[in-house]
Amino acid sequence: MTTSAIAADEIDAVLTEWYEWSEAYQPAVGYGRASAMFRDCRSSRQWMSYDEIGDVVDSQLRSATGQAVEPIIQTLSLAHRIAVMTAVRNFVAGAVVFTNPRSPATQDRDYAEAKALMRPALLAKGLICAP
């Protein structure tokens, strides 16, 4: 579960993708970095290397997964959302460094319940395979 900072199943992997997507969001503040006239112009990919194209594809996949998982996370209760966030932060860190600030004693149970609640929705969206 969450006492080992290693993702154990498909749901853990999907939640890790969601977490990385949600943490990548940075609001735009201040002035734009481009002229209003050229803000929506995009260059073609003909000059990109295969690695750069791969990075773009990975980013698009992570974005699609994050956008699909976000509404599922929002339907959980606060205790379950905190348990999910605590567990996934530990998965990303690779060690158990974060603890549940509200109920550390029930972290494992809350996380298991959250995964059970999310499983049907994740299956319906095709993000995980049937067991």
C-alpha positions as CSV (number, residue, x, y, z in Angstrom):
1,M,0.0,0.0,0.0
2,T,1.4,3.4,1.0
3,T,3.9,2.2,3.5
4,S,6.3,1.3,0.7
5,A,6.7,4.1,-1.8
6,I,6.5,1.7,-4.8
7,A,3.5,1.8,-7.1
8,A,1.9,-1.6,-6.9
9,D,-0.7,-1.8,-9.6
10,E,-2.3,-0.1,-12.6
11,I,-4.3,2.4,-10.5
12,D,-1.1,3.6,-8.8
13,A,0.5,4.1,-12.2
14,V,-2.5,6.1,-13.5
15,L,-2.6,8.2,-10.3
16,T,1.1,8.9,-10.7
17,E,0.4,10.2,-14.2
18,W,-2.4,12.3,-13.0
19,Y,-0.3,13.8,-10.2
20,E,2.6,14.7,-12.5
21,W,0.1,16.3,-14.9
22,S,-1.6,18.3,-12.1
23,E,1.7,19.4,-10.7
24,A,2.9,20.7,-14.1
25,Y,0.2,23.3,-14.3
26,Q,1.5,26.8,-13.8
27,P,-0.9,29.8,-14.0
28,A,0.1,32.6,-16.4
29,V,0.7,35.8,-14.4
30,G,1.9,39.1,-15.6
31,Y,2.5,39.9,-19.2
32,G,2.4,37.4,-22.0
33,R,5.7,36.2,-23.5
34,A,4.6,36.9,-27.0
35,S,3.0,39.6,-29.1
36,A,-0.8,39.3,-29.2
37,M,-0.5,39.2,-33.0
38,F,1.7,36.1,-33.0
39,R,0.6,34.4,-29.8
40,D,-1.3,31.6,-31.6
41,C,1.3,30.9,-34.2
42,R,2.9,27.4,-34.1
43,S,5.9,26.2,-36.0
44,S,5.8,22.8,-37.7
45,R,7.4,19.8,-36.2
46,Q,9.7,19.3,-39.2
47,W,12.7,20.6,-37.3
48,M,12.1,18.6,-34.2
49,S,14.3,15.6,-33.3
50,Y,12.7,12.2,-32.6
51,D,13.4,12.8,-28.9
52,E,11.6,16.1,-28.9
53,I,8.6,14.6,-30.8
54,G,8.6,11.8,-28.2
55,D,8.5,14.3,-25.4
56,V,5.6,16.1,-27.0
57,V,3.7,12.9,-27.4
58,D,4.4,11.9,-23.8
59,S,3.2,15.3,-22.6
60,Q,0.0,14.9,-24.6
61,L,-0.7,11.4,-23.2
62,R,0.0,12.7,-19.7
63,S,-2.4,15.6,-20.3
64,A,-5.2,13.3,-21.6
65,T,-4.8,10.9,-18.6
66,G,-4.8,13.8,-16.2
67,Q,-7.9,15.4,-17.7
68,A,-9.7,12.0,-17.5
69,V,-8.7,11.3,-13.9
70,E,-9.3,14.7,-12.4
71,P,-13.1,14.5,-12.3
72,I,-12.8,11.1,-10.7
73,I,-10.6,12.4,-8.0
74,Q,-13.0,15.3,-7.4
75,T,-15.8,13.0,-6.6
76,L,-13.9,11.4,-3.7
77,S,-14.4,12.6,-0.1
78,L,-11.8,14.8,1.4
79,A,-10.3,12.0,3.5
80,H,-9.9,9.9,0.4
81,R,-8.4,12.7,-1.7
82,I,-5.8,13.4,1.1
83,A,-4.9,9.7,1.2
84,V,-4.5,9.6,-2.6
85,M,-2.4,12.7,-2.7
86,T,-0.2,11.4,0.2
87,A,0.4,8.0,-1.4
88,V,1.1,9.4,-4.9
89,R,3.5,12.0,-3.6
90,N,5.4,9.2,-1.9
91,F,5.4,7.2,-5.2
92,V,6.9,10.1,-7.1
93,A,9.4,10.8,-4.3
94,G,10.5,7.1,-4.3
95,A,10.5,7.0,-0.5
96,V,8.0,7.4,2.3
97,V,8.6,11.1,3.1
98,F,5.0,12.4,3.2
99,T,2.5,11.5,5.9
100,N,-1.2,12.1,6.0
101,P,-1.7,15.3,7.9
102,R,-5.3,14.6,9.0
103,S,-5.4,10.9,9.8
104,P,-2.1,9.1,9.5
105,A,-3.5,6.1,11.4
106,T,-6.1,5.4,8.6
107,Q,-3.9,6.3,5.6
108,D,-3.7,2.8,4.2
109,R,-7.4,2.0,4.7
110,D,-8.4,5.3,3.2
111,Y,-6.2,4.8,0.2
112,A,-7.5,1.3,-0.4
113,E,-11.1,2.6,-0.1
114,A,-10.3,5.4,-2.6
115,K,-8.8,2.9,-5.1
116,A,-11.9,0.7,-4.7
117,L,-14.2,3.7,-5.3
118,M,-12.2,4.8,-8.4
119,R,-11.8,1.4,-10.0
120,P,-15.2,1.4,-11.9
121,A,-14.7,4.9,-13.3
122,L,-11.2,4.2,-14.4
123,L,-12.4,1.0,-16.0
124,A,-15.2,2.8,-17.8
125,K,-12.7,5.4,-19.2
126,G,-10.4,2.7,-20.4
127,L,-7.5,3.8,-18.2
128,I,-7.0,0.4,-16.5
129,C,-7.7,-3.2,-17.6
130,A,-10.3,-5.4,-15.9
131,P,-8.8,-7.7,-13.3
